[in-house]
Amino acid sequence: MEYPQSYSLGNGSLWQNVKSKWNNMPVPISCSLYLLKENRFYIDISVNELIDVVFTMFPAYGYFSKKGKLYYLKDISSGAELVLEEIKHSNLLVKKGFCFMENELFHKDEYIYDSDEGALNFDEDVVKSKNREIDFKENKKPEPVPLQLGVYRNGDISLFLEVGFHYKIFFSSESPLCLLSEGKWEKEGNVLKLYTPSLDYTFLVLISSSGKLKMIRFPNCGYPDWVYELTIEYPFIMR
């Protein structure tokens, strides 16, 4: 197969009988997958909430490999692996992915849309990912650090830490819009672990003494700042 190739999430003209929750979003929103040269890939989400105003994020980007009919996409930011299966008409069925992608279909575009590839620095972000892992090993502590439950935010990404050890990660523009991940959280010392069943994977976070969250393995979506601050505090709830 020659690259680049582009795909759009949701129902294509060949799949009108397929029910897609993605096609029933409350605002105009699109999601595209690009398979690029040198086995690179990225997924972008674009939201049209206002006239001539488009919000764009990159929930996953990195490198892919193909074995038979399966594509394995390794996300640089989170370290998670997405799995897509090639089916008839060269479309890709999501076997493992973020929550909004579950059981959805990427249908192949007839024409290659404009690419935002230049907005991402793959090689540099691989180095930054390795540095975060070093930071994690050097700074994780067995001593417990207080964790305030509530909503933590960086740019348009919000992490909801809720009672019952449940969490959700949303892409938000004006309000929570696209569910990236949900699952269970647990805390060990100053380390916060977020397990997501849809990916069968655990994100890692360091809790600072100031109460801010420093993401280590997380769908940070291309934002340069990996520190999330508490924006909504759940009263009297600490862990």
C-alpha positions, 0 to 999 in steps of 0.5 A: 500500500502506498502512503499517505492514506486518510480515513474518516470515522463514522458511516461512509457511503458504503456503510449507511446501514451501520449505526455509528454513535459518532455520527450523532454528536451534538455539534459538528465534529469530525475525526480522521486517521492518517497513515503516513510515510515512514510508518507514522500515523496520527488521528485528529478531531476537529470541532466546528462550534462557531462560524469559522472557528475550528478546535483541533486536537490529536488524541493519538500520534506515533508509529504503526506496523501491519501484520496481516489485516491488523494495524498496530498503532503505538501512541507516543503520548500515552504509550497505548497501542490501538488495533485496527482491522482491515475489512472489505472496501479497505475500511478499518474496524476499531478492535482496540482504541479510545472510548469514542472509537469503540466498535467504530469504523474508519472508512477510507477516503477517496481523496487525501484530505489536507494533512496537519502532519507539520503540527507534530514533531514525532522524533522530538516527542519520542525523546520527550516521552523517554525523559518523562519515564526517567522523571517518573522513575526518579520522582515516584515516592512510596509516601502518600500525597493527598489527592483532591478529587475534582476536575483537572484541566490542561487546554481542552483536555479535562480529567474527572477524578470521581468518588468510587475510584472512577475517572473520565477523560474528555476533550472539551471546548466549551463543555465536555464533548468527546469521551477519550477514556474512562475507567478506574483510578488508584493511588500508590504513594504519589503515583496515580494510575488510570486503567482504561478497559477500552485499551486494556492499558494504564495511564501514569500520573505523578501527584506533586506536593502542590496538588498539581498533576504531572502526566507521564503516560497520558493522551495529552493530545499534542499540548506542550504542557504536561501539568494539569491543574484543579479547576473544579474541586469536589468539597471535602473529598481527599484521598 
